[in-house]
Amino acid sequence: MKKRGDSLHIDMPIAEMLAIVARAVDKRVQDMAVMMLDRPRHKEIVEQIRAAGASLRMIGDGDIAAAIAPSLPDSDVDLYMGIGGSPEAVLAAAGIKCLGGDMQCKMWPRDEKERKKLIADGYEKDLDRVYSTDDLANGQNIIFCATGISDSALLPGVRARGGVTAVTHSILMRVKSKTVRFIRARHNLQTKTIRLRSDSREHLI
């Protein structure tokens, strides 16, 4: 979400967190939309969000786009929550920083075995550390770009037109200038080529 209003902290009760975000976006909690991956590990978080009265939008995949969406000024997603992968968190942080938004995350070992391994490798102190957007995406020389494959909260997916053409939608953002560009491209599938790593030559799609 955008950096404004009261301070949020990842460890605060979810109901309190939703109330702060509601004030920041000038909505009632009941009118807020929270997006989350549809995974069994989120069962307790889902129950708390529903108990607070906010609406939930569960997605099967696309958590990077969903995490970035609340920072877009015209987004209908107010908050993204959940447990995901570290690479996705870093990519989301880069996009969120371009938009002047904020995120917080912590390490989340999948089981006790993974937790013990992290401790054995010297990461015990980091297990309780809260990582910010700047921790995950440090500096000003950051560019984020993405093209939608399937529909998401950030971009429409590829639209094929009779097997002859395809339309794609992309986003290009830069931290330093905070410029956001949306790109709509039309591709001629009869002439478009891709380079294969196996032989380093261009081949028709």
N, C-alpha and C positions, 0 to 999 in steps of 0.2 A: 504494500500500500504506500501512498504518498507520506512523506515525512511531515507530519503536522499534528497539532493537538497534544493530548496527554501522552506520557511515555508508556510504551508497551514493553512487556517482558515475556519471553517465551515460557517462563515458569509460573506465570500468574494463572489463576483459575480461568477457564475458557469463558465463563459467563462474564467475568470482569473484562476480559480482553474484548469480547464482542461489544460490550457497552462503550468502551473507549473508541473502538472503530466506528460504531454507530454515530457517536458525537462528531467524529472527524469528518464523516461523509454526510452528516446532517440527515440521518435516517433513524427510524425506529429499528430496534434489533429485529423485530418481526418482518421488516421490509428488506433486510440484508440478505445477500446471497454469498454463501461460502462454498468454495469449490474444493474437491478432495478426490484422490484416487480411490476407486472402489476396491478396497483390500480388507481382508479379515482383521489385519492388525490395527485398523482404524475404528474398530467397534466401539471402544470406550469414548473416543473423541466424538464420534457420530452421535452417541447418546447424549453427551453433554451439550452439543450444538442444538440438537432438537429440543432438549429440555429448556434451553435459553430462549427458544422461539424463532431462531434464524432458519432460513431455508437452505437446503443442501443441494448441490449439484455434483453428483458422483460421475466420475469419468473413468473409462477403462485404461486410457493411456494419455500421453501428452501433458505430463506434469510440468515440463519446462514452460510451455506456453501458458498453462493455467496459473503458474506461479507469477509470471510476468503480467498477466492480464489486469490485476487490480491496480497496477501503477499507471495504466493508460487512462487518460482523462475521461474518455467516453465509454469506459468499460461498464458492463452490468454485473461484473464480479467484484465484490467488495473485499474479499479476503481469501487467501489460499492457505490451507493447513494440511499437515500430514507428514508421513515418514516416507522418505525416498532415498535415492542413491546420491553419493557424493558428487559424481560428475555432473548430474543434473542440477545439483545445488549450485555448483560453480557457474554453469552456463546461465542459470536463472539469475544469479547475482549480477552477472555482466549486463544482462538485459535490463534488470531492475535499476541498476546504477545509471544506465543511460537515460532513464526516465525520471531520475531524481527520487526514486522510491526507496523502500527499506525492507529488509528481511532479517530474520534471526533464525539460527539453527544450531543444533547440538549433535554430537555423535550419538548414534542409537545402535548399539550392538544387537545383532539379530538373535543371539542366544548367549547363554553363560559361557560357552566355549569361546565364542568370539570376544566376549568381554575380557576373559582371562588372558587371551592372546594379546589384546591391546595393552593390558597392564604389564604383561611380561615384556612387551616391546618398548616399554617406557612411556606409554600414553595415558597413564592413570590420571594425572592432573588435567589432561585435556578432555576427559569424559564429561566433566561438569562445565567446561568452558562454553560460553555462548558466542558463536561466530556471527559477526555482522556482515552486511553487504561489502563493506570495505575490506574486511578480513579475507573474503573469498574472491573479490575482484579489486585488487589493489592498483591504484594509479589512475591517471587520466587518459592514457593512450589505449583506450579500449573501444573496440567496435563490435557490435553485435549484429548478426544478420541471420535470417531464417526464411525458409520458404515452406508454405503449408503443403503437406502431403494429403492429410485428411483434415476435415473441419475441426477447428479448435476455438478456444476463447480468444485467441490472438489473431489467427488468420484463417481464411477459407481454404479448403483443400483444392487439389487439382481438379479442373473441369475438362474432361475429354469431350471433343466435338467430332463424333462420327469416325474416330480413328484417324482423322486427318490432321486435326489441330488439337492443342491443349492450352488451357489458360491457367497460369499460376499467379499466386499472390505472395509477395515477399515483403519483409520489413528490414530496414537498414537503419541502425542507430549508432550514435557516437557519444561517448561520455563527455568529452571536452566541450563540445558545442551544444549538447542536448538536442541535436537535430534528429528528427524521426522522419524517415522516408518510407512511404508505402509504394510498392512497385507492382503493377499489373502487367504481365507479359504474355504474349501470344506466341506459341511455338508451332512451327510447321513440322509435323512428325514425319513427313516424307523426305525432308532434307536434314533434319536434326541428327547430329552424330554425338557419340560418346567415345572417350578414349579408354581403352582397356589396358589395365596394368600388365596383363599377360604378354602383350606384344607391342605396347606403346603406340598403337595406331588408332586412327579414327574409324568408327564403324557406325553405319546407319542404325538407328534404333529399331 
